[in-house]
């Protein structure tokens, strides 16, 4: 494949328009090109290397006993718990449309709260604890690229 074809495939890939065959061609290119990839495409080399590593890990996980998977989940329960808590607070804020006065309330840290501003602030703080932005995703790719 020449540089123009790769560029078009990358644009289609980023727009979510590639077929499995086209993604396979990109994977093959970035795998075979190795260090010969132009500097502006090195982050994609890291991305496709990550995808291949994940696919290999998924194949290995298929053979892992269920007890081992449970042990892995037990070690990583905190991020899941934080995400569930943030989702619960968000759902609470969205479904309990608090007027300035009335009998609506939320329970935060065991206390009954009627103030809409406090509830919104707490919900936002919970979401910020588990949120990530797009730059963090690409930063991770750049770190992976340097490891390859």
N, C-alpha and C positions, 0 to 999 in steps of 0.2 A: 504494500500500500504506500502511496505517496503522501506527502505532508498535507495536501489539500483534502484528500479523502479522510485522513485521520481527523483533521480539524472539523470537517462536516459531521463525522460520526460523533466526535466529542460534543459538538453543539446539540445534536439530536439526543445524545445520552443525557446531557444536563437538562434538556427540556422534557425528558421522560418519553421520548418517541422512538427509541431504538428497539429493534427486535432482539430476540435471544441470540440469533445468528450474528447480528451486528455487534452486540456486546461481546460475544465470543471472539470476534475479529479484533476488537479493541484489547481484550485480555491477552490474546495471543501476541499482538504487537508489543504491548508494554512488557510482557514476560520475556519475549525474545530480544527486544531492544536493549534491555538492561541499562547500563550506564550511558548508552548512546542516545537516550531520550533527550530532546532539547530542554533547556532549563525551565522554560515556561510550562512544560508538561510534566515535570517531575512529581508534582502533587498528584497527578492522575496515575502515575506509575505506582505511587504509594497506595492510592485508593484501590487499584486493581490487585495489587499484592495483598492488601488487607482482605479484599473479597475472596481471593483464592485461599488465604489462611483460614477465613471463616468457613468456607465450604469444606475444607479439610477437617476443621474442628467439628463441624456438624456430622460429618461421616464418622468420626471417631466417637462422638457422643451417642450415636445410634447403637453402639456396642457397649455403652457404659450401663451397669446395673442401676436400677431405680434407687437403691439405697445410696449410691454415690451421688446421684443427682440431688437427693434430699439433703445430703451433707453440704453440697455446694450452695444450695438455696439458703440453708441455715446460716452460712457465713455472710450472705449478701442480703439479708432481710431488711436492714436499716434503710437503704434507698427505696425499697419497695414500700416500706411502712410510711416513709416521708411522702412519697407520691400519693399514696392512698389518703393520708391525712390532709394533704393540700387539696386533693380532689373533693374530699368531704366538706372542707371549709368552703371551697368555691361553690359547691352545690348548695350548701346552706345559704350562702349569701345570695345566690341567684334565685333560689326558690322562695326565700323568706324576704320578700320585698318590704322592708321595714318603713312604715310611715313615721313621721316625727313623734307621733303619740300612738298608743294602742297597746295591744297585748302581745305583739310579736317580739320574739327574743331569740338569742343564740347563746349557747353555753360554750364559753371559752375558758380553758384551764379550770373547769369546775365552777365557774361563776356565771350567773345569768346576766347577760348584757342586752340592754334595750337600745343602746346608742348605735345608729346605723354607721356613723363615721368610724367608730372603734372597730366594728365588725368588718367593714371594708378594709381598714388598715391591717387588721390581723390576717384577713384572707390574702391580701396582697403580699404580706411578709411571708406567709406560708408558701405561696406560689414562687416567690423569689428564691426560696431555699432550694427548690428542686428544678428551677428553670435553667436553660442554657440558651445562648444565642448562636447564630450561624457562624460567627467568627470563631467560637470555641471548636466547632466541628472541623473547620479548615486548619486551625492551629494544631489539632490532633493529627491531621493528615501531614502537615509539614514536619511534625516531630517524627512521625512514622517514616517519612521520606529520608530523614537524616539517619535513621536506624538501618535502612536498607543498604 
